[in-house]
Amino acid sequence: MEKQAEIELRPEDRGDDYDAIVVGSGYGGSVAACRMSRAGIKVCLLEKGRRWKAEDFPTDSWKIMSAVRYQNQNLGIRFGPEDALFQLYEQNDSLAAVACGLGGGSLVNAGVMLPTPIRARRNLKWPKEWERDWDICESSAAAMLRIQSSSVKFPIAKVMGEIAGAEFEANIESSVKLSVNFDVEEPPSNPPRLEQINSCFACGNCLAGCPYNAKNSTDKNYLISAIQAGCTIRTKCQVQYVIKNPHGICQPGGISRERRWRVYINEIDYITSDWVILSAGVLGTTEILFRSQMRGLRLPDTLGSGFSCNGNNLAYVAGWKPCTPEWLWIEQKAIIRDTFPR
Ligand SMILES: Cc1cc2nc3c(=O)[nH]c(=O)nc-3n(C[C@H](O)[C@H](O)[C@H](O)COP(=O)(O)OP(=O)(O)OC[C@H]3O[C@@H](n4cnc5c(N)ncnc54)[C@H](O)[C@@H]3O)c2cc1C
């Protein structure tokens, strides 16, 4: 039987030199680390947060308070553990919440897996050939995250169905699928199961982490697969900035004698690699890029603008009027520019 991988530092793998460094371990970072490691690339994944076990997740309001780090730019205050599960940024009338931990947003999100809308698949920003592979990639992610139709009628499913109604022509409420396990006994799966997972109790604690180990967050699939393929994972390791290695020389064929990038994990220590994948989420990635720009990395002036998050969904759930993408864009840009000034 294949030995179960454990998510922990593997001392024999500690080195400061990799083919690729992946920053962040949400969906973006986990998939990148998994795919590259399985392709034989020497990968190191750096995650700011810690590993969260099922029994560690907060299950009441008091415990949630201790799992929050809060920063208010206007008041100049910040409190809470640096690696808290929830990182809150407040400024003016905007509040942004992001997850922090091995698994990123997959630890605390609702796990709803909606099919990608056609307008997103055909977005001209993506390479044309991606549209052709989209279905294959979506099925592969569905298998890895073991998505299932919900046997429980969660009230939130109705809300998600209404939001999705704007994106999809058909009513998809009945077909909402979740990366949560509802089977009492696990069915055989392909790819093979990487970690024992329990059945959902419909306790409703999903958005503060699953205390029953029933949610398929990325630490239970992509990251374990990455480790099995040789990836090194470092938790509690916050990337500060990235610069080009002044000694990195590119030889013909793209192979460098010294690695091309330096990834600083504090003001002194850095790790080198030929590729860096910044997948630290909307705020985390932008923060690293602003800091890198201050250290001389050339980046476009548009940095900090033109991206989105699912704040519109959260606002909808909270009963606010639907807001326009422009409104969201301006608010997020304000938060990012002022929280991480150049
Ligand atoms: C409450 C909530 C519910 C949601 N529900 C759904 C849903 O039902 N369905 C759905 O599809 N999406 C949902 N989402 C959105 C989804 O979770 C995110 O889109 C997704 O997690 C983004 O993935 P990511 O890899 O880009 O970033 P993240 O998941 O945010 O991961 C980024 C990681 O990078 C780490 N990091 C940040 N800065 C640094 C640094 N400097 N150095 C090292 N590491 C760093 C963070 O700690 C984090 O672990 C929800 C989100 C929230 C907040």
The ligand as an ORCA input file, in Angstrom:
! r2SCAN-3c Opt
* xyz 0 1
  C     -15.970     32.899      3.031
  C     -15.586     32.473      1.624
  C     -16.383     31.545      0.958
  C     -16.040     31.165     -0.346
  N     -16.817     30.217     -0.977
  C     -16.458     29.776     -2.211
  C     -17.184     28.739     -2.856
  O     -18.146     28.198     -2.295
  N     -16.781     28.336     -4.081
  C     -15.703     28.887     -4.707
  O     -15.378     28.462     -5.823
  N     -14.981     29.871     -4.124
  C     -15.326     30.314     -2.893
  N     -14.582     31.273     -2.277
  C     -13.443     31.841     -3.011
  C     -12.259     30.899     -3.028
  O     -12.026     30.332     -1.753
  C     -11.042     31.704     -3.504
  O     -11.335     32.205     -4.796
  C      -9.805     30.855     -3.575
  O      -9.490     30.338     -2.304
  C      -8.643     31.677     -4.113
  O      -7.532     30.828     -4.246
  P      -6.079     31.405     -4.328
  O      -5.157     30.239     -4.447
  O      -6.027     32.436     -5.379
  O      -5.813     32.188     -2.949
  P      -6.069     31.782     -1.438
  O      -6.936     30.593     -1.311
  O      -6.451     33.031     -0.731
  O      -4.618     31.322     -0.927
  C      -3.572     32.213     -0.784
  C      -2.613     31.637      0.256
  O      -1.414     32.427      0.212
  C      -0.958     32.640      1.535
  N      -0.143     33.861      1.539
  C      -0.562     35.144      1.469
  N       0.488     35.992      1.483
  C       1.593     35.204      1.558
  C       2.980     35.479      1.608
  N       3.444     36.742      1.571
  N       3.854     34.449      1.696
  C       3.389     33.155      1.746
  N       2.084     32.839      1.690
  C       1.195     33.843      1.597
  C      -2.231     32.762      2.356
  O      -1.962     32.471      3.711
  C      -3.129     31.722      1.690
  O      -2.993     30.465      2.304
  C     -14.889     31.698     -0.984
  C     -14.092     32.605     -0.292
  C     -14.427     32.988      0.997
  C     -13.536     33.974      1.731
*
